[in-house]
Amino acid sequence: MDKLNNKLRAELASNKDVTIIKELSWHLPLISYEVSFARVKRLKMDILMKMLLLAFQEADIRRPAALAEMLFVEELFIRDLIDKMHSTQLIRLDAKGYRLTDKGHGHLEKGIFEEAMEDGEDIVSFSAAHNAYSLSEEALEENGKNLPPYRYAFSRSADTGRIHELLTEEKNSAEDGYQVIVADISSCEELGREYIPCIEFQLYDQKQDLFYARVWNTRLGAWDELLEKQIEEQELVEWREAMKTAEPS
């Protein structure tokens, strides 16, 4: 960490007009969640399924054998297809026969069929300071735990709606003839907290008469403009007042 501090300090000091007023180290808290999510395979509805749904929509049919006769298809094949549509809640059975559910009407109109797949799992990290979620493949970092926390960090509960949006962006995929869709979040459990070390420099550019902040985020391996802006919005007036107070009368 000392080596990194020296390198960053030298980079900033290379501008002769810039003075480092203050240097701080603190940690940025990051919460990790173990997320399970339901997935479905979405594909174009085949002609036989479409014909069955249309038949159930237009007529009172209780017996698969009647449909098999009508369509010249093996009864066993018709039964299998009816079982699949029933298990995926496209149809229901009442006293008069098979009926389309709202879901069945919607899928028939769109010409699609969705089939449940095995659930997926991922680790999602949340930075309250950035108000941002991201997928995480790294082990939990605790090397910044002994540093003080970022002074503008705050707590938020997990937003499963936004986690769903993230997984939709990252995990939805198109294969040959079908799509894999993240349908829903099954569970979201806090896995642990990470402590990301950050190095803050408070600076004054004498030539431009300008105060500003630079924050090195060690997880990003880069200057973090969002954190810099947060600090500047809260403290620039205070820094200037401090400079005026320190000036000789």
C-alpha positions as CSV (number, residue, x, y, z in Angstrom):
1,M,0.0,0.0,0.0
2,D,2.9,2.4,0.8
3,K,4.4,1.8,-2.6
4,L,1.0,2.6,-4.3
5,N,0.7,5.8,-2.1
6,N,4.1,7.0,-3.2
7,K,3.4,6.3,-6.8
8,L,0.1,8.2,-6.8
9,R,1.6,11.1,-4.8
10,A,4.5,11.4,-7.3
11,E,2.0,11.4,-10.2
12,L,-0.1,14.2,-8.7
13,A,3.0,16.2,-7.6
14,S,4.4,16.2,-11.1
15,N,2.2,19.2,-11.8
16,K,4.1,22.0,-10.1
17,D,1.0,24.1,-9.8
18,V,-0.7,21.5,-7.7
19,T,-0.3,21.2,-3.9
20,I,-1.5,18.1,-1.9
21,I,-3.4,19.6,1.0
22,K,-4.3,16.3,2.7
23,E,-4.0,12.6,2.1
24,L,-6.4,10.0,3.6
25,S,-6.9,6.2,3.4
26,W,-10.3,4.5,4.1
27,H,-12.3,1.5,3.0
28,L,-15.3,1.4,0.7
29,P,-17.9,-1.1,2.0
30,L,-19.2,-3.6,-0.6
31,I,-21.9,-6.1,0.2
32,S,-22.0,-9.5,-1.6
33,Y,-25.2,-11.4,-2.2
34,E,-25.6,-15.0,-3.2
35,V,-28.5,-14.9,-5.7
36,S,-30.5,-17.8,-7.1
37,F,-32.6,-17.2,-10.1
38,A,-35.2,-19.1,-12.2
39,R,-34.4,-19.5,-15.9
40,V,-36.7,-20.4,-18.8
41,K,-36.0,-21.5,-22.4
42,R,-38.0,-19.4,-24.8
43,L,-38.6,-20.8,-28.3
44,K,-40.9,-20.4,-31.2
45,M,-44.1,-22.3,-30.7
46,D,-44.3,-25.3,-33.0
47,I,-47.3,-25.8,-35.3
48,L,-48.8,-28.7,-33.4
49,M,-48.9,-26.9,-30.0
50,K,-50.4,-23.9,-31.7
51,M,-53.1,-26.1,-33.3
52,L,-53.9,-27.6,-29.9
53,L,-54.2,-24.3,-28.2
54,L,-56.4,-23.0,-31.0
55,A,-58.6,-26.1,-30.7
56,F,-59.0,-25.6,-26.9
57,Q,-59.8,-21.9,-27.5
58,E,-62.5,-22.7,-30.0
59,A,-64.1,-26.0,-28.8
60,D,-65.0,-28.0,-25.7
61,I,-62.5,-30.9,-25.7
62,R,-61.8,-33.2,-22.8
63,R,-60.4,-36.3,-24.4
64,P,-56.9,-36.3,-26.0
65,A,-58.2,-39.2,-28.2
66,A,-60.6,-36.8,-29.9
67,L,-57.8,-34.5,-30.8
68,A,-55.6,-37.3,-32.0
69,E,-58.3,-38.4,-34.3
70,M,-58.9,-34.9,-35.6
71,L,-55.2,-34.2,-36.3
72,F,-54.2,-37.7,-37.4
73,V,-51.5,-37.8,-34.6
74,E,-50.6,-40.5,-32.1
75,E,-52.7,-40.2,-29.0
76,L,-49.6,-40.7,-26.8
77,F,-47.9,-37.7,-28.4
78,I,-51.0,-35.6,-27.9
79,R,-51.1,-36.6,-24.2
80,D,-47.4,-35.7,-23.7
81,L,-48.0,-32.3,-25.3
82,I,-51.1,-31.6,-23.2
83,D,-49.2,-32.6,-20.0
84,K,-46.4,-30.2,-21.0
85,M,-48.9,-27.3,-21.6
86,H,-50.7,-28.1,-18.3
87,S,-47.5,-28.2,-16.3
88,T,-46.4,-24.8,-17.8
89,Q,-49.8,-23.4,-17.0
90,L,-50.8,-22.7,-20.5
91,I,-54.1,-24.6,-20.1
92,R,-56.4,-25.8,-17.3
93,L,-59.1,-28.4,-17.2
94,D,-62.7,-27.6,-16.1
95,A,-66.0,-29.3,-16.4
96,K,-66.4,-28.6,-20.1
97,G,-62.9,-29.4,-21.1
98,Y,-59.4,-27.8,-21.6
99,R,-59.3,-24.0,-21.5
100,L,-56.5,-21.5,-22.1
101,T,-55.2,-19.6,-19.2
102,D,-54.2,-15.9,-19.5
103,K,-50.6,-17.1,-19.9
104,G,-51.8,-19.5,-22.6
105,H,-53.6,-16.7,-24.5
106,G,-50.5,-14.5,-24.2
107,H,-48.1,-17.2,-25.5
108,L,-50.5,-18.1,-28.4
109,E,-50.8,-14.5,-29.4
110,K,-47.0,-14.1,-29.4
111,G,-46.3,-17.5,-30.9
112,I,-43.8,-18.4,-28.2
113,F,-43.4,-21.2,-25.6
114,E,-41.4,-21.1,-22.4
115,E,-40.0,-24.1,-20.7
116,A,-38.5,-24.1,-17.2
117,M,-34.7,-24.8,-16.9
118,E,-32.5,-25.5,-13.9
119,D,-32.1,-22.5,-11.6
120,G,-28.9,-20.5,-11.9
121,E,-26.7,-19.0,-9.1
122,D,-24.3,-16.0,-9.0
123,I,-22.6,-13.7,-6.6
124,V,-23.7,-10.0,-6.9
125,S,-21.8,-7.2,-5.3
126,F,-23.4,-3.9,-4.2
127,S,-21.7,-0.6,-3.6
128,A,-24.0,1.8,-1.7
129,A,-21.7,4.7,-2.4
130,H,-22.0,4.1,-6.2
131,N,-25.6,2.8,-5.9
132,A,-24.5,0.1,-8.3
133,Y,-24.8,-3.7,-8.6
134,S,-22.3,-5.9,-10.4
135,L,-21.5,-9.6,-10.9
136,S,-18.5,-10.7,-8.8
137,E,-16.1,-13.5,-9.4
138,E,-13.5,-12.4,-6.9
139,A,-13.0,-13.6,-3.4
140,L,-14.1,-11.4,-0.5
141,E,-11.5,-8.7,0.2
142,E,-10.8,-7.9,3.8
143,N,-7.5,-6.1,3.6
144,G,-9.1,-2.7,4.1
145,K,-11.1,-3.8,7.1
146,N,-8.9,-2.0,9.6
147,L,-9.2,1.3,7.7
148,P,-12.0,3.8,8.7
149,P,-15.1,3.5,6.5
150,Y,-15.8,6.0,3.7
151,R,-17.5,8.9,5.4
152,Y,-20.3,9.2,2.8
153,A,-21.1,5.5,2.7
154,F,-24.7,4.6,3.6
155,S,-26.9,1.5,4.0
156,R,-29.5,0.2,1.5
157,S,-31.5,-3.0,1.4
158,A,-31.0,-5.3,-1.5
159,D,-33.1,-4.3,-4.5
160,T,-34.1,-7.5,-6.2
161,G,-35.7,-5.6,-9.0
162,R,-32.4,-4.1,-9.9
163,I,-30.5,-7.4,-9.4
164,H,-33.0,-9.0,-11.8
165,E,-32.2,-6.2,-14.3
166,L,-28.5,-6.9,-13.9
167,L,-28.9,-10.6,-14.4
168,T,-31.1,-10.0,-17.4
169,E,-28.4,-7.9,-19.0
170,E,-25.6,-10.3,-18.2
171,K,-27.2,-13.7,-18.4
172,N,-29.9,-13.6,-21.1
173,S,-28.5,-15.4,-24.2
174,A,-29.6,-16.4,-27.6
175,E,-28.9,-19.9,-28.8
176,D,-29.7,-21.6,-32.1
177,G,-33.4,-21.4,-32.3
178,Y,-34.2,-20.3,-28.7
179,Q,-33.4,-17.8,-25.9
180,V,-32.4,-18.4,-22.3
181,I,-34.2,-15.8,-20.1
182,V,-33.8,-15.0,-16.4
183,A,-37.4,-15.2,-15.3
184,D,-37.3,-14.3,-11.6
185,I,-35.1,-14.1,-8.5
186,S,-35.6,-17.2,-6.3
187,S,-33.6,-16.1,-3.3
188,C,-31.1,-13.3,-2.3
189,E,-29.0,-13.8,0.8
190,E,-26.2,-11.6,2.1
191,L,-23.0,-13.5,1.8
192,G,-20.6,-11.1,3.4
193,R,-18.9,-7.7,3.2
194,E,-15.8,-6.6,1.4
195,Y,-13.6,-3.7,2.4
196,I,-12.0,-2.0,-0.6
197,P,-9.1,0.2,0.3
198,C,-9.2,3.7,-1.3
199,I,-6.6,6.5,-1.2
200,E,-7.9,10.1,-1.2
201,F,-5.9,13.2,-2.1
202,Q,-7.3,16.7,-1.4
203,L,-5.6,19.1,-3.9
204,Y,-5.3,22.8,-4.7
205,D,-4.3,24.1,-8.1
206,Q,-2.8,27.5,-7.5
207,K,-2.7,28.5,-11.1
208,Q,-6.5,27.9,-11.6
209,D,-7.4,28.7,-7.9
210,L,-9.2,25.4,-7.8
211,F,-9.7,22.8,-5.1
212,Y,-10.5,19.2,-6.1
213,A,-10.3,15.6,-4.9
214,R,-8.7,12.5,-6.4
215,V,-9.7,9.0,-5.1
216,W,-7.9,5.9,-6.1
217,N,-10.2,2.8,-5.9
218,T,-7.9,-0.3,-5.5
219,R,-10.6,-2.6,-6.7
220,L,-11.0,-0.7,-10.0
221,G,-7.3,0.0,-10.2
222,A,-8.2,3.5,-11.3
223,W,-9.3,7.0,-10.2
224,D,-12.9,6.9,-9.1
225,E,-14.6,10.0,-10.5
226,L,-18.0,9.3,-8.8
227,L,-16.4,9.3,-5.3
228,E,-14.4,12.4,-6.1
229,K,-17.5,14.2,-7.1
230,Q,-19.3,13.2,-3.9
231,I,-16.5,14.5,-1.8
232,E,-16.2,17.8,-3.7
233,E,-19.9,18.4,-3.5
234,Q,-19.8,18.1,0.3
235,E,-16.4,19.7,1.2
236,L,-15.0,22.2,-1.4
237,V,-16.5,25.2,0.4
238,E,-15.0,24.0,3.7
239,W,-11.6,23.6,2.1
240,R,-11.6,27.1,0.8
241,E,-12.8,28.5,4.1
242,A,-9.9,26.7,5.8
243,M,-7.4,28.2,3.4
244,K,-8.8,31.7,4.0
245,T,-8.5,31.2,7.8
246,A,-4.9,30.0,7.4
247,E,-3.8,33.0,5.3
248,P,-2.0,35.7,7.2
249,S,-3.9,38.9,7.8
